[in-house]
């Protein structure tokens, strides 16, 4: 899991590969250890490492003519970029999603589920933005849940995260984040690991450092804290600079390292009271279950309380959603569903959790503004653009008073 400390943005052609012919053989392995002990893996490892250590990007932005008095950031898990036209239309026309810098998670490159697009590049082209994209996984299959039934085949089979901006993106590097579970075990097999993407944005108001983060979903709360610890430790090695961390932190409050632990956590929450959990914990993971992660950020001088719309969920689960129930069945046993539905019905059939966050150091929200959670985003056919709401923040460098 080597990560270079001085990565440069490379041409997208570096992500071209010839690995698909090996996918049928790789899918036979039930663990990463077994795969790495095989005769095949040492032969393909250089190509895998080349992709997993790459950061690619291009410059499509024209220098903005009008400079505002503050900087606006948008972070959004766009769920692969599958509803691509709707996402681009929302970013172009919804004033809540206007931004100087975008921290995007879950972007595909060459996956059938998202039309085999290079999602980061095509968004940047459409909106005339600069971009940097870091792969996190090479997908050996079309996806999980309903994605596995998508027509067509994957082209490049790459999944990752990105930063996009109207302004120059410089001094890019990544932090490798250890997986919370073996990605070669289970129904969705992948090569690779999560990475945080660090970049400097040369904004006219001052250069800022931004970090796009996607913490692991299928892991323990302590593992998420470890992943954030690795990011904070890397930041401490860099020259001091106003810094914004944003993205999908998967603060579900659950230990999802295995279905057994998730089920035990579910019953704990039943005993705590479904209404109590739905009201006081899922939208407020910082209060109890994930408090150590947020305290660690504060101990390192990062503010999150003033940079987020606290208590407002960014992911919403409704018991009537066939798609989400299908996806959930990939890792929760069938017998659990009656109890899950019972608990959800106790709070009106809908539960919202806050998974997406900003944290900042050397910045503050712009006086007179409040952080936003941008929900209700659909295309012209009322199809949701993502399973996550976006979050937005207007901020200034320094610590001004109201």
Buried (B, 14 or more C-beta within 10 A) or exposed (E): EEBEEEBEBBEBEBBEBEBBEBBEBBEEBEEBEBBEEBEBBEEBEEBBEBBBBBBBBBBBBEEEEEEEEBBBBBBBBBBBBBBBEBBBBBBEEBEBBEBBBBBBBBBBBBBBBBBBBBBBBBBBBBBEBBBBBBBBBBBBBBBBBBBBEBEEEBBBBBBBBBBBBBBBBBBBBBBBBEBBBBBBEBEBBBBBBBBBBBBBBEBEBBBBBBBBBBBBBBBBBEBBBBBBEBBBEBBEEBEEBBBBBBBBBBBBBBBBBBBEBBBEBBEBBBEEBBEEBBBBBBBBBBBEBBEEBBEBBEEBEBBBEBBBBBBBBBBBBEBEBEEBBBBBBBBBEEEBBEEBBEBBEBBEEBBBBBBBBBBBBBBBBBEEBEBBBBBEBEBEEEEBBBBBBBBBBBBBBEEEEE
